[in-house]
Amino acid sequence: MQLIRVNPAKRMDRWYAVLTLRDLFGAWAVACFWGSRRMAYQRHRLIPCATEAEARALAERIVRAKIRRGYREAEG
């Protein structure tokens, strides 16, 4: 899921992406990517999980937390 947060008063134009995936060894993980839409700055992290259900639940919690902080789902 891709999220964005825009606040022109604070010159804020950010993006955040969350997805569940399998790593090279077949284990489940949650991948989070984020950065600024105004410049090339971006970062990421990979959070290992024991099962697919655990990975999906964690991804949903991360998305809910971002929405509470002002992010909204990106269009398109």
Order of alpha helices (4+ residues) and beta strands (2+ residues): beta-beta-beta-beta-alpha-beta
